Amino acid sequence: MAKTQPRASAGEPLLPSASPPPYLDHHSPVGAGAESYVYLVPVRLRRLRRGCRCRWLAPLLASLTLLALGFLLWPADPDVSVARLRLAHISVVARPAVALNISAALKVRVRNPDLFALDYSRLDIAIGYRGAPLGTVTSGGGRVRARAVSYIDADLHLNGIRVVEDAIYLLEDLARGSIPFDTVVEVEGHLHFFFISIPVKGRIACVVHVNPHDQTIVHQDCYPK
């Protein structure tokens, strides 16, 4: 009879079992020679974005500052208006022809909106009646401080003005108590910005309704011209 060799038990196999690879062994002891790797995630994107923002922010602020300075320092024309027109004397002469004698005192308001003083060389005031020119008065030069208001007085004397076509309208206006005068005020000057002289001009046209009895302005309609 052939001898049968005793069977190996399940716990004692014939061949030794191969140990699992290190990367599959979840219970390998720490420090057993296995190398560990640490991955660092770069966080430079935010810094780059902040750098880009700062790079664009400085030129933007500089441009806004230059625009604001240009808006403040850009020269503007002076504002002019008729503050008062007082009729010192007005009379109508019928012979030898219908004519008008006028003596008036005007007060012109000049406002300088700029940040620099205004030196005006002259002030011209033209007066008309119903589209017909009556006369012109010129005032001398002066100075208006920065962002200030100045009042300029001018006297007008007109004698023997022929108003044949408008004689009927003039009599009606005298009876109604309101005479409309056409006034054009023009001021010319220069703004001095350090060593630079900038010419400016202000011009306005007004229809001034004057009460001949108390020498006051009833109302006026003005518009830039």
Secondary structure in CASP SS format (residue, H / E / C, confidence):
PFRMAT SS
TARGET T0000
AUTHOR 0000-0000-0000
METHOD secondary structure of the structure
MODEL  1
M C 1.00
A C 1.00
K C 1.00
T C 1.00
Q C 1.00
P C 1.00
R C 1.00
A C 1.00
S C 1.00
A C 1.00
G C 1.00
E C 1.00
P C 1.00
L C 1.00
L C 1.00
P C 1.00
S C 1.00
A C 1.00
S C 1.00
P C 1.00
P C 1.00
P C 1.00
Y C 1.00
L C 1.00
D C 1.00
H C 1.00
H C 1.00
S C 1.00
P C 1.00
V C 1.00
G C 1.00
A C 1.00
G C 1.00
A C 1.00
E C 1.00
S C 1.00
Y C 1.00
V C 1.00
Y C 1.00
L C 1.00
V C 1.00
P C 1.00
V C 1.00
R C 1.00
L H 1.00
R H 1.00
R H 1.00
L H 1.00
R H 1.00
R H 1.00
G H 1.00
C H 1.00
R H 1.00
C H 1.00
R H 1.00
W H 1.00
L H 1.00
A H 1.00
P H 1.00
L H 1.00
L H 1.00
A H 1.00
S H 1.00
L H 1.00
T H 1.00
L H 1.00
L H 1.00
A H 1.00
L H 1.00
G H 1.00
F H 1.00
L H 1.00
L H 1.00
W C 1.00
P C 1.00
A C 1.00
D C 1.00
P C 1.00
D E 1.00
V E 1.00
S E 1.00
V E 1.00
A E 1.00
R E 1.00
L E 1.00
R E 1.00
L E 1.00
A E 1.00
H E 1.00
I E 1.00
S E 1.00
V E 1.00
V E 1.00
A C 1.00
R C 1.00
P C 1.00
A C 1.00
V C 1.00
A E 1.00
L E 1.00
N E 1.00
I E 1.00
S E 1.00
A E 1.00
A E 1.00
L E 1.00
K E 1.00
V E 1.00
R E 1.00
V E 1.00
R E 1.00
N C 1.00
P C 1.00
D C 1.00
L C 1.00
F C 1.00
A C 1.00
L E 1.00
D E 1.00
Y E 1.00
S E 1.00
R E 1.00
L E 1.00
D E 1.00
I E 1.00
A E 1.00
I E 1.00
G E 1.00
Y E 1.00
R C 1.00
G C 1.00
A E 1.00
P E 1.00
L E 1.00
G E 1.00
T E 1.00
V E 1.00
T E 1.00
S E 1.00
G C 1.00
G C 1.00
G E 1.00
R E 1.00
V E 1.00
R C 1.00
A C 1.00
R C 1.00
A C 1.00
V E 1.00
S E 1.00
Y E 1.00
I E 1.00
D E 1.00
A E 1.00
D E 1.00
L E 1.00
H E 1.00
L E 1.00
N E 1.00
G E 1.00
I E 1.00
R E 1.00
V C 1.00
V C 1.00
E C 1.00
D C 1.00
A H 1.00
I H 1.00
Y H 1.00
L H 1.00
L H 1.00
E H 1.00
D H 1.00
L H 1.00
A H 1.00
R H 1.00
G C 1.00
S C 1.00
I E 1.00
P E 1.00
F E 1.00
D E 1.00
T E 1.00
V E 1.00
V E 1.00
E E 1.00
V E 1.00
E E 1.00
G E 1.00
H E 1.00
L E 1.00
H E 1.00
F E 1.00
F C 1.00
F C 1.00
I E 1.00
S E 1.00
I E 1.00
P E 1.00
V E 1.00
K E 1.00
G E 1.00
R E 1.00
I E 1.00
A E 1.00
C E 1.00
V E 1.00
V E 1.00
H E 1.00
V E 1.00
N E 1.00
P C 1.00
H C 1.00
D C 1.00
Q C 1.00
T E 1.00
I E 1.00
V E 1.00
H E 1.00
Q E 1.00
D E 1.00
C E 1.00
Y E 1.00
P E 1.00
K C 1.00
END
